[in-house]
Amino acid sequence: MVAQNVFFGIMAAVMIGSALKMVTTRNVVHAALWLVLVLAGTAGQFLLLGAEFVGVTQVLVYIGAVIVLFLFGIMLTKASIGDEENVDLPNRALPALVGLLLLGVMSYATIDFWRDAEFPDDARPSTAEEVSDSIFSDFIVPFEATSVLLLAALIGAIVVARKE
Amino acid sequence: MLLVQFLLLAAVLFCIGVYGVLARRNGVMVLMSIELILNAVNINLVAFGAFNGTVTGEVFALFVIAIAAAEVGVGLAIVLLIFRNKRSVDLSDVDLMKG
């Protein structure tokens, strides 16, 4: 239990630090690379929660595909490799205030309601078999809808981005 | 392990993402912040799934991952189109519908 908490703390610190760097850096490529650290930390948290399949999917889909897509987007929009001007609004105090207020409300509500909730002692990692059983029985309709949505998004992206 | 530590981590990441969406002017950076928000939600889903001892939370997180991938594909296509028309991805320049 202690080891798990130490592991959680280290990863949480890395994730929050990387996320803060991601939203404050002036370099677009660096922002994408900080995002990789946050996503990898999230995969680690999933493993800590016993969700092995989701953790591996996180690495494959996010770090493998989404980040590459972002880097392609950065290259195609001809962002400079170095620091850039005008990546932030001139007045950043207002967004920071909104974020802090939101954080205050959310953490107050969360702590107030879930203060003593502990994970069950007999918790065990869920297997890919259980996840796939659930998807292909209870969630078969959302699964099919997702496949149609992915096809629509694929065709839509090609139609939007293609040259005339 | 307490459930609340995962919920608080997700809340912090969510709020950093909201700050990024509001404070950034570069379209690609706004999309990255949206990914951060979706990730925070995924942590919540998986944590509650583990708390209840079911895989339903994980299944829902998988759906969110699939939809986030679709979203980023379409979003980057739109940013690319804006860049082609305006020669910049500065969202402050996209004010065609401003009254």
Interface residues (C-beta under 8 A of the other chain):
Chain A: M1 Q4 N5 F8 A12 M15 I16 A19 L20 M22 V23 V28 A31 A32 L35 V38 L39 T42 Q45 F46 L48 L49 G50 A51 F53 V54 T57 Q58 V61 Y62 A65 V66 L69 F70 F72 G73 I74 L76 T77 K78 A79 E84 N86 V87 D88 L89 R92 L94 P95 A96 V98 G99 L100 L102 L103 M106 S107 T110 I111 W114 R115 D116 A117 E118 F119 P120 A123 S126 E130 V131 S134 I135 D138 F139 P142 F143 T146 L149 L150 A153 L154 G156 A157 I158 V160 A161
Chain B: M1 L2 L3 V4 Q5 F6 L7 L8 L9 A11 V12 L13 F14 C15 I16 G17 V18 Y19 G20 L22 A23 R24 R25 N26 G27 V28 M29 L31 M32 S33 E35 L36 N39 N42 I43 V46 A47 G49 A50 F51 G53 V55 T56 G57 E58 V59 A61 L62 F63 I65 A66 I67 A68 A69 A70 E71 V72 G73 V74 L76 A77 I78 V79 L80 L81 F83 V89 D90 S92
